Amino acid sequence: MGAKDLSGIDIRNVKKEDLVDMRELEKKEKENPEAVRKELNNPQNWRLHRRGDVVIENSYTEGKTINELFAVLVASS
């Protein structure tokens, strides 16, 4: 599943236990850096992951200028 496939997922319906815990990856990095690199290369893990009990959803913009993004920020405040 790619990053675009995850764009329609409602994080309220995702089980935290099914997500990659980035804290665990930090611990494993010293023991097995290759396995950690494989997890980090998966775009799904950057789009939706957890850090302890907190679910983190990242959203990325494609093709927008900094001025367009700033305009959205100003309009929402």
Secondary structure by P-SEA (a helix, b strand, c coil): cccccccccccccccccccccaaaaaaaccccaaaaaaaaaccccccccccccbbbbbbbbccccaaaaaaaaaaac
